[in-house]
Amino acid sequence: MVYTLSYQLYKYEYGLTAAEQRAADVRAGEAAAALRDLRLHLGRTFRRGRRGRAAPRAADAVTAPVRVMSSVR
């Protein structure tokens, strides 16, 4: 979202309302959960490659479907 400079200055000076703060907390929590899941997934992927199994080929990475987490619930 793009806010005008006057609105940004007002929010900086007076802070967020309780509802805005809760919404910001929810967004921050969802982002943290997504990063944690990504970190765990990448950790499993690279750990699997070191155990002697064949690492995924570059061609597989190109043709594999992309999964995107939705931010809308």
N, C-alpha and C positions, 0 to 999 in steps of 0.2 A: 504494500500500500504506500502511496505517496501522500505525505501530509505537508501542508504549507509551513513555512518557517514560523509564522506567528503561532500556529497550533503546537508545533514542536516546542517552542519556547514556553508556552503556557503549560504544557504537560511537564516540562523540566522543572518549572517553578512550583507548580501546585501538585504534581504527582498524579497517579492513576486513581480512578475510582475503584471500589472493591470489586465490582464486576469485571473491569478491565484487568485488574491484577490477577483475578482467578483465571481469566481467559489466557493471559500471558503465562501463568504457571502451568496450565494444561498444555499449551503449545510447547513449552520448554520440556515438560515431562515426556511428551510424545517424541520430540526430537532426541532426547536422551535415550529413550527406549529403542528407537530406530538405529541410533549409533551403536548401542550395545549389541543389538541383534546382528548388525553388519560386522562388528568386530568378532563376535563369536563364530559367525559363518565363515569369515575369512580365516580365522584361526583353524577351524576344522579343515578347510580346503587345503591350506598349506601344510598342516600337520600330516594329513593323509598322504601328500606327495612325498614326504620324507620317510615314510615307513616302507618304501620299496615299491609301492604301486606306481604305475605310470602316471606322470603328471598330465593334466588335461592339455590337449594340443591346441594350438592357436586357432586352428580351423573350427574346433568345437566351440570355442568362445565366441566366434563370429556367428555361428548358426544357432547357438543356444537362445531360447526365448528370454526376454528381459522381463523381470518381475519388478513392479514398481509399487511401493507402499502408498496407499491412499491416505491423505491427510484429512479427508472428510469422513466423519463417522455418522 
